[in-house]
Amino acid sequence: MAFKSKDLSVLAYANGFTLWHYTSLDLAADIDTAGYFNDASDMVRVGDMVMANADTDGTPSAGIYLVNANSSGVVDIADMTQVGGTDTD
């Protein structure tokens, strides 16, 4: 799939830092591919964090991504730091 700007929203902004939320049917590994957020390059900055819900139509995962590069319209985010753990029940 691909990035959908309608699924990216601001949760908080302070001191030049933005905390975003993003939800997607895409897998977490697809979301953290370099270039996935290129259409948002004019909004996200290096150091911003994106809280995400991924694979929402399959086996959902949630976590936090760090925007680690944004240059000449190319955005890269670090691999997701997963939130939550194994559900043993």
C-alpha positions in Angstrom: 0.0 0.0 0.0 1.1 3.6 0.4 1.2 6.5 2.8 -2.2 8.2 3.2 -2.0 11.8 4.5 -5.5 11.6 6.0 -4.3 9.0 8.4 -1.5 11.2 9.9 -2.5 13.6 12.6 -0.8 15.8 15.2 -1.1 14.7 18.8 1.1 17.3 20.4 3.5 20.1 19.4 6.0 21.9 21.5 9.4 23.5 21.1 9.8 22.5 17.5 8.9 18.9 18.2 5.7 17.2 16.9 4.2 14.0 18.2 2.2 12.4 15.4 -0.3 9.5 15.2 -0.5 7.4 12.1 -2.8 4.4 11.4 -2.5 2.1 8.4 -3.4 -1.3 7.0 0.3 -1.5 6.0 2.7 -3.7 8.0 5.1 -2.0 10.4 8.1 -3.0 8.2 6.5 -1.4 5.2 5.8 1.9 7.0 9.5 2.2 8.1 10.7 1.9 4.5 12.7 4.9 3.4 10.5 7.2 1.3 7.2 6.0 2.8 6.5 9.4 4.4 7.8 11.5 1.4 4.4 13.0 0.8 4.6 14.4 4.4 8.2 15.8 4.0 7.0 19.3 4.3 5.4 18.5 7.7 7.6 16.1 9.6 11.0 17.0 11.0 14.1 15.1 12.1 13.5 14.2 15.8 9.7 14.0 15.5 8.1 10.8 16.7 5.2 8.9 15.1 3.0 6.8 17.3 1.5 4.2 14.9 -1.1 1.5 14.6 0.0 -0.8 11.8 -1.6 -3.8 10.0 -5.0 -2.7 11.4 -6.8 -5.2 9.2 -4.6 -8.2 10.0 -2.4 -8.8 13.1 -2.3 -5.3 14.5 0.8 -3.9 16.0 1.5 -0.6 17.7 4.7 1.4 18.4 6.7 4.5 18.0 8.9 5.6 15.0 11.6 8.3 15.1 12.0 10.5 12.0 15.8 10.2 11.5 16.1 11.9 8.1 14.3 14.4 6.0 16.3 15.9 3.1 15.3 17.0 -0.3 11.8 15.5 0.1 13.0 12.1 1.2 11.9 11.0 4.6 13.3 8.0 6.6 12.1 6.8 9.9 13.8 4.3 12.2 12.3 0.8 12.7 9.3 0.7 15.0 9.9 0.4 18.8 6.9 -1.9 19.6 4.5 -1.0 22.4 2.9 -3.9 24.2 4.0 -7.5 24.4 2.9 -11.0 23.9 -0.7 -11.7 25.0 -0.5 -15.1 26.7 -4.2 -15.3 27.4 
